[in-house]
Amino acid sequence: TIHRLVQQALVNSQNEADKATTWFEETGELPQSDGRKTGRLMIEADGVMLSLQRETTRKAEMKLGVAYEGWQKVGKDRYRTVNKTFHADMTGADRFWAGMTLKLHQKYDLSEAQYVVGGDGATWIKEGADYWGGQYQLCRYHLNRALCQSLGHDRAALRSVQYHCSCGEHSAALKQLQQAA
């Protein structure tokens, strides 16, 4: 009974979200917003492959996104994200980003913020940076993996490039990568 009631509630909620996203895609009109101001929004996205049961296609990608304003220190070398907003959908990239826009617009005045979109290098996430008119940033895990593949067994060069990247000294890191190439 509980499972059936939850399913009914989710169907109604999903139908309302689909109608709002379709309206936004067709008209470009955004609903009323709380109008919270922020200078920058960090948006991270990733896809998770799910196995489907009793469907014609065996797998589908669930697109996930989280946006936040920044980080707050909570202890020695520990931080937490501030004002998180989540969005998930099993749809195409354009529809996902439209849904994320609606979700963020409910909370924020999106006209003045700068956007940094981060992810693992997937095309649909890079397109999100264009959608938002922001910058794309490869996530730290995938950046380190690419650096390890590029620099091979030269651990000293790897640590040096990572250090320059973490300090914001991008020109020094690029110079080292060019020398290694």
C-alpha positions in Angstrom: 0.0 0.0 0.0 2.8 2.4 0.9 4.6 1.6 -2.3 1.5 2.3 -4.4 0.8 5.6 -2.6 4.4 6.7 -3.1 4.2 5.8 -6.8 1.0 7.8 -7.2 2.5 10.9 -5.5 5.6 10.6 -7.7 3.6 10.4 -10.9 1.7 13.6 -10.0 4.9 15.4 -9.0 6.6 14.2 -12.2 3.7 15.3 -14.4 3.8 18.8 -12.9 7.5 19.1 -13.4 7.2 17.8 -17.0 4.5 20.4 -17.7 6.6 23.2 -16.2 9.7 22.2 -18.2 7.7 21.9 -21.5 6.2 25.4 -20.9 9.7 26.8 -20.3 11.1 25.2 -23.4 8.3 26.4 -25.6 7.8 29.9 -24.2 11.1 30.8 -22.4 9.0 32.1 -19.5 10.2 31.4 -16.0 7.8 31.2 -13.1 8.0 33.3 -9.9 11.3 33.2 -8.1 12.5 33.8 -4.5 15.1 36.0 -6.1 18.0 35.1 -3.9 21.2 36.9 -5.1 24.5 35.1 -5.5 27.7 36.0 -7.2 28.6 32.5 -8.3 26.9 29.1 -8.7 28.9 25.9 -8.9 27.1 23.2 -10.8 28.3 19.6 -10.9 26.7 17.0 -13.1 27.2 13.3 -13.7 25.4 10.4 -15.3 24.7 7.0 -13.7 23.8 4.0 -15.9 20.9 2.1 -14.6 19.8 -1.4 -15.6 16.2 -1.5 -16.6 13.8 -4.4 -16.0 11.2 -5.6 -18.4 12.0 -2.8 -20.9 13.0 -2.9 -24.6 16.3 -1.1 -23.8 18.5 -2.7 -21.2 20.1 0.4 -19.7 19.4 4.1 -19.3 21.3 7.1 -18.0 20.1 9.0 -15.0 21.4 12.5 -15.2 22.2 14.1 -11.8 23.1 17.6 -11.0 23.9 19.6 -7.8 24.4 23.3 -7.6 25.8 25.2 -4.6 27.1 28.7 -3.8 30.5 27.7 -2.4 32.1 26.1 0.6 32.1 26.7 4.3 34.9 25.5 6.6 33.7 23.1 9.3 37.0 21.9 10.7 40.6 21.4 10.0 40.9 20.6 6.3 37.1 19.9 6.1 34.5 21.9 4.1 30.9 21.6 3.3 28.9 22.9 0.3 26.6 25.9 1.0 22.9 26.0 -0.1 22.8 22.8 -2.3 20.1 22.3 -4.9 19.6 18.9 -6.5 18.1 17.8 -9.8 17.8 14.4 -11.4 16.1 13.2 -14.6 16.2 10.4 -17.2 16.0 12.6 -20.3 18.1 14.3 -22.9 20.7 16.9 -22.2 18.7 19.9 -23.3 15.7 18.9 -21.2 17.9 18.1 -18.2 19.4 21.6 -18.3 16.0 23.2 -18.8 14.8 21.3 -15.7 17.9 22.4 -13.7 17.2 26.0 -14.8 13.7 25.8 -13.5 14.8 24.3 -10.2 17.5 26.9 -9.6 15.2 29.8 -10.7 12.8 28.8 -7.9 15.5 29.9 -5.5 17.8 32.4 -7.3 17.9 35.5 -9.4 19.9 33.9 -12.2 20.6 37.1 -14.1 23.7 38.2 -12.2 25.5 35.0 -11.3 28.6 33.5 -12.8 28.4 29.8 -13.5 31.1 27.1 -13.2 29.9 23.7 -14.5 32.0 20.7 -13.5 32.0 17.1 -14.5 33.8 14.1 -15.9 34.3 15.3 -19.4 31.0 13.9 -20.9 29.7 15.9 -23.8 26.3 16.7 -22.3 28.0 18.2 -19.2 30.3 20.4 -21.4 27.2 21.5 -23.3 25.8 22.6 -19.9 28.6 25.2 -19.6 27.5 26.6 -22.9 23.8 26.4 -21.8 24.6 28.4 -18.7 27.1 30.7 -20.4 29.7 29.7 -17.9 33.0 28.0 -17.6 33.6 24.2 -17.8 35.9 22.6 -15.2 37.0 19.0 -15.3 36.4 17.4 -11.8 39.5 16.8 -9.7 39.4 13.0 -10.0 39.3 13.0 -13.8 41.9 15.8 -14.0 44.3 13.8 -11.9 43.6 10.7 -14.0 44.3 12.6 -17.2 47.5 14.0 -15.7 48.7 10.5 -14.6 48.0 9.2 -18.1 49.9 12.1 -19.7 52.9 12.2 -17.4 53.3 8.4 -17.0 55.7 7.4 -14.2 57.2 10.8 -13.7 55.7 11.3 -10.2 57.8 14.4 -9.4 56.4 16.2 -12.5 52.9 15.0 -11.6 53.1 16.4 -8.0 54.5 19.6 -9.4 51.7 20.1 -11.9 49.1 19.2 -9.3 50.7 21.7 -6.9 50.6 24.5 -9.5 47.0 23.7 -10.3 45.9 23.8 -6.7 47.6 27.2 -6.2 46.0 28.6 -9.3 49.3 28.9 -11.1 47.9 27.6 -14.4 50.6 29.1 -16.6 53.3 27.3 -14.7 51.4 24.0 -14.9 50.8 24.4 -18.6 54.5 25.2 -19.1 55.5 22.0 -17.3 53.0 19.9 -19.4 54.4 21.4 -22.6 57.9 20.5 -21.5 56.8 16.9 -20.7 55.2 16.6 -24.1 
